[in-house]
Amino acid sequence: MPAPITYLDHAATTPLLPAAQAAMAHGFAIWANPSSPHRAGRAARAALEDARARIAAALGWTGEVILTSGASEALAIAITRARRPVSAVSTVEHEAVLRHTGPALRLAVDQVGQVILPDPAVLGGLVAIQHVNNETGVIQPIDGIYEQVRAAGGVLLADAAQSAGKLPLPPADLIAISAHKFGGPAGTGALLVRDWALLNPGGGQERGYRGGTENLPGVLAMAAALEQGHDWMETAAAMRARLDAGVVAAGGQVIAADGPRIATIGAIRAPGLAANAQLIRLDAMGIAVSAGSACSSGSLRTSHVLTAMAVDGADTVIRVSIGRETTAADIDRFIAAWAGLVAGTRR
């Protein structure tokens, strides 16, 4: 029987919480189409709208909520349906943003990965800046950025896929979230909208902003997952500190060590040992981590995020990410295995 896996790839996806699983089962029991006019459809609609309100309440959001299949779709709706053209986007955004933003100005970042804002003249359109980077965990100073974008007459889109359900929402006009990053199911997310006037409608459901039958079980599960809160982040901070200390002691480097980072993500570098080689050898030892974004970790391309940060040896960086279930024993097992790889490279 194979040994249990030490799972440290929670930024890619994290286990479905028991409360979310129960809510999802309830959703499958009331499976009617929420847009159908009959009694079963009306009951499903009532459950859907109740979940929508619970999602907003759990996030402290006072605007509108468009239910989507995940953060990628939410970002696509925000960018392609916005009434303002995209004027600027950071160089460290997720590919789900970059693929839709065409020739918009790319905003550079400093050595810890925080955006350097240019002349306010370019902030007058739709500006896309993520809240937390999915590869490094670096937190952007969204409060100050939002003030500058608003002062320039612009609209701010924040990708909060890695922070929603873990940190308070950032101030923004449009915010994308993904349920499977905080204990909900994959295939479910939302676009939070400050004002309907920011978007052009373009679909048959979700008040005309999205096509397709609503995923009632997924939405109920997302609401339940958010209601579990984020008190566990204090424990995550202790786990990440333990990870950082172990990496440094083993002769490795913590990326953006001096920058503000979410407690759940650590990007670490093993000089001289390719990231793909690390992943293969750690996987053989029953340890699951990743290199860069899970969406592109199968690629041999160097991370555009680390390139933008001018990280030396970007192809030797891996991502270790922490979830509710992560224990000190998990971190210690990873450090022991990884330190052995580093020592072997030196020899």
C-alpha positions in Angstrom: 0.0 0.0 0.0 1.5 3.4 -1.0 2.4 5.9 1.8 -0.1 8.7 2.2 0.7 11.9 0.2 1.9 15.0 2.0 -0.2 17.5 0.1 1.3 21.0 0.0 -0.4 22.3 -3.2 -3.4 24.0 -1.7 -3.0 27.1 -3.9 -3.9 24.9 -6.9 -6.9 23.4 -5.2 -7.8 22.5 -1.6 -10.1 19.7 -0.2 -13.9 20.2 -0.1 -14.9 21.1 3.4 -17.5 18.8 5.1 -20.0 21.7 5.4 -19.6 22.4 1.7 -20.0 18.7 0.8 -23.2 18.5 2.8 -24.5 21.7 1.2 -23.7 20.3 -2.2 -25.6 17.1 -1.5 -28.6 19.2 -0.5 -28.3 21.0 -3.8 -28.3 17.7 -5.8 -31.5 16.8 -3.9 -33.2 20.0 -5.1 -31.8 19.7 -8.6 -34.4 21.6 -10.6 -33.4 24.4 -13.0 -33.6 27.7 -11.0 -34.8 29.4 -14.1 -37.8 27.2 -14.6 -41.2 28.7 -13.7 -42.7 25.7 -12.0 -42.8 25.0 -8.3 -39.6 22.9 -8.3 -37.8 25.6 -10.3 -39.0 28.3 -7.9 -37.8 26.3 -4.9 -34.4 26.0 -6.6 -34.4 29.7 -7.4 -35.1 30.6 -3.8 -32.2 28.4 -2.6 -29.9 30.0 -5.2 -30.8 33.5 -4.2 -30.4 32.7 -0.5 -26.9 31.3 -1.3 -26.1 34.5 -3.3 -27.0 36.6 -0.3 -25.0 34.4 2.1 -21.9 34.6 -0.2 -22.1 38.4 -0.1 -22.6 38.5 3.6 -19.7 36.1 4.3 -17.4 38.3 2.2 -18.7 41.6 3.6 -19.7 42.6 0.0 -22.5 45.2 -0.4 -22.6 45.1 -4.2 -23.9 42.6 -6.7 -22.8 39.0 -7.2 -22.6 37.2 -10.6 -22.3 33.5 -10.1 -19.8 31.9 -12.5 -17.9 28.6 -13.2 -14.8 30.0 -11.4 -12.4 32.9 -11.3 -11.3 32.5 -14.9 -14.8 33.0 -16.2 -15.4 35.9 -13.8 -12.2 37.6 -15.0 -13.2 37.1 -18.6 -16.6 38.6 -18.0 -15.1 41.6 -16.2 -12.6 42.3 -18.9 -14.6 41.6 -22.1 -17.9 43.1 -20.9 -16.5 46.2 -19.1 -17.7 49.5 -20.4 -14.2 50.9 -20.0 -11.4 49.5 -22.2 -8.5 47.9 -20.3 -5.8 50.6 -19.9 -3.3 48.9 -17.6 -2.6 45.5 -16.1 0.3 44.3 -13.9 3.0 42.1 -15.4 2.4 39.4 -12.6 -1.3 38.8 -13.3 -2.6 35.2 -13.8 -2.8 34.0 -17.5 -6.6 34.2 -17.1 -6.2 38.0 -17.1 -3.3 38.4 -19.5 -4.9 36.4 -22.3 -7.8 39.0 -22.5 -5.9 42.3 -22.1 -4.2 42.6 -25.4 -2.0 45.7 -25.9 -2.9 47.3 -22.5 0.0 48.8 -20.7 1.9 46.3 -18.5 2.7 47.7 -15.1 6.2 46.7 -13.8 6.8 45.4 -10.3 9.6 45.9 -7.8 11.9 43.1 -6.5 9.3 41.9 -4.0 6.6 41.8 -6.7 4.5 44.8 -5.8 3.2 47.0 -8.6 4.9 50.2 -9.5 2.1 52.6 -10.5 2.9 55.0 -13.4 1.6 58.4 -14.3 -2.1 58.6 -13.3 -3.0 59.3 -16.9 -2.9 55.6 -17.8 -5.2 54.6 -14.9 -8.4 56.1 -16.4 -9.7 52.9 -17.9 -10.1 49.4 -16.5 -7.0 48.5 -14.4 -6.4 44.9 -13.5 -4.3 44.1 -10.5 -4.5 40.9 -8.5 -4.9 41.0 -4.7 -2.5 38.1 -4.0 -0.1 36.5 -6.5 -0.8 32.9 -7.1 2.9 31.9 -7.5 4.7 34.0 -4.7 1.9 34.9 -2.3 2.8 38.6 -2.5 0.0 40.9 -1.4 -0.6 44.0 -3.5 -1.3 47.3 -1.6 -4.8 47.5 -3.1 -6.1 50.2 -0.7 -3.6 52.8 -2.1 -3.9 51.5 -5.7 -7.7 51.8 -5.6 -7.5 55.4 -4.4 -5.2 56.3 -7.2 -7.3 54.5 -9.8 -10.5 56.2 -8.6 -8.8 59.6 -8.5 -7.9 59.0 -12.2 -11.5 58.2 -13.0 -10.7 54.5 -13.6 -12.2 51.2 -12.6 -10.2 48.6 -10.6 -10.5 44.8 -11.2 -9.0 42.7 -8.5 -8.3 39.0 -8.9 -8.9 37.6 -5.4 -8.8 33.9 -6.3 -6.0 33.3 -3.8 -7.2 35.7 -1.0 -11.1 35.4 -0.9 -12.1 33.3 2.1 -8.7 33.9 3.7 -8.2 37.6 3.9 -10.8 40.5 3.9 -11.8 41.5 0.4 -9.7 44.3 -1.1 -11.4 47.6 -2.1 -12.2 47.3 -5.8 -15.0 47.8 -8.4 -14.9 44.2 -9.7 -13.5 41.2 -7.8 -13.1 37.6 -9.1 -13.2 34.7 -6.6 -12.9 30.9 -6.9 -14.6 28.4 -4.6 -12.1 25.6 -4.8 -9.4 27.8 -3.4 -11.1 28.1 0.0 -12.8 24.7 0.5 -15.7 24.9 -2.0 -16.1 22.8 -5.2 -14.2 23.3 -8.4 -16.2 24.8 -11.2 -17.8 27.4 -9.1 -16.9 31.1 -8.5 -18.3 34.6 -8.7 -17.7 38.1 -10.1 -18.4 40.7 -7.4 -19.7 43.9 -9.1 -19.8 47.3 -7.4 -22.3 48.7 -9.9 -24.2 47.1 -12.8 -23.4 50.1 -14.9 -19.8 49.0 -15.1 -20.6 46.1 -17.4 -22.5 45.4 -20.7 -24.9 42.5 -20.3 -24.4 39.5 -22.6 -26.2 36.3 -21.5 -29.5 34.7 -20.7 -28.9 34.0 -17.0 -27.5 35.9 -14.0 -29.6 39.0 -14.7 -28.4 38.9 -18.3 -24.7 38.8 -17.6 -24.0 35.1 -18.1 -25.3 32.3 -20.2 -25.9 28.7 -18.9 -27.9 27.0 -16.2 -26.9 28.0 -12.7 -24.8 25.4 -10.8 -27.1 25.2 -7.7 -25.2 22.5 -5.8 -21.9 24.3 -6.4 -23.2 27.7 -5.3 -24.7 26.2 -2.1 -21.4 24.6 -1.4 -19.5 27.8 -2.0 -21.7 29.7 0.4 -21.2 27.0 3.1 -17.4 27.0 2.6 -17.2 30.8 3.0 -19.2 30.7 6.2 -16.5 28.5 7.8 -14.4 31.6 8.2 -10.7 32.1 8.1 -9.5 31.8 11.7 -7.2 29.0 10.6 -5.0 31.6 8.9 -3.1 32.2 12.2 -2.1 28.5 12.1 -1.1 28.9 8.5 1.1 31.8 9.4 2.9 29.6 11.9 3.3 26.9 9.3 4.7 29.3 6.7 7.2 30.7 9.2 8.3 27.1 10.0 8.7 26.5 6.2 10.7 29.7 5.7 13.1 28.9 8.5 13.7 25.4 7.3 14.4 26.5 3.7 16.9 29.1 4.9 18.6 26.6 7.2 18.9 24.2 4.3 20.7 26.8 2.2 17.7 27.8 0.1 16.1 31.1 -0.7 12.6 32.4 0.1 11.2 34.5 -2.7 10.0 37.9 -1.7 11.0 37.1 1.9 10.9 40.8 2.8 7.6 41.5 1.1 4.0 41.3 2.4 2.9 37.7 1.7 -0.2 35.7 2.4 0.4 32.9 4.9 -0.7 30.1 2.6 1.9 30.4 -0.2 5.7 30.1 -0.1 7.9 30.3 -3.2 11.3 28.8 -2.5 14.5 28.4 -4.6 17.0 25.5 -4.6 20.1 26.9 -6.4 21.3 24.6 -9.1 18.3 22.2 -9.0 15.6 22.7 -11.7 12.1 23.1 -10.5 10.8 20.1 -12.6 13.5 17.9 -11.2 12.5 18.9 -7.7 8.8 18.2 -8.4 9.6 14.7 -9.8 11.8 13.7 -6.9 9.5 15.1 -4.2 6.6 13.3 -5.9 8.5 10.1 -5.8 8.8 10.6 -2.0 5.0 11.2 -1.7 5.1 15.0 -1.4 2.9 17.1 -3.7 4.0 20.7 -4.5 4.1 22.7 -7.7 6.1 25.1 -9.8 4.4 28.4 -10.6 0.7 28.4 -11.4 -1.0 25.0 -11.5 -2.5 26.1 -14.8 0.9 26.2 -16.4 3.1 24.0 -14.2 3.1 21.3 -17.0 4.9 23.8 -19.2 8.6 24.2 -19.5 8.3 28.0 -19.8 10.0 30.1 -17.2 7.5 31.8 -14.9 6.5 35.3 -16.2 5.9 36.3 -12.6 9.5 35.5 -11.5 10.9 37.0 -14.7 9.0 40.3 -14.0 10.5 40.3 -10.4 14.0 39.7 -11.9 14.5 36.6 -9.7 17.8 34.9 -10.4 17.4 31.2 -11.2 13.7 31.5 -11.7 13.7 27.9 -13.2 14.8 26.6 -9.8 11.8 28.0 -7.8 8.9 25.8 -6.6 5.7 26.7 -4.7 4.7 25.2 -1.4 1.2 26.1 -0.4 -0.6 25.5 2.9 -4.2 24.6 3.7 -6.5 24.1 6.7 -5.3 20.6 7.0 -1.6 21.3 6.9 0.3 20.3 10.1 3.8 20.9 11.5 4.6 17.3 10.6 3.8 18.0 7.0 6.1 21.0 6.9 8.9 19.1 8.7 8.6 16.1 6.3 8.8 18.5 3.3 11.8 20.3 4.7 13.7 17.1 5.5 13.1 15.8 1.9 13.9 19.1 0.2 17.0 19.7 2.3 18.2 16.3 1.2 17.8 17.3 -2.4 19.7 20.6 -1.9 22.5 18.8 -0.1 22.7 16.2 -2.9 23.0 19.0 -5.4 25.9 20.5 -3.5 27.7 17.2 -3.4 
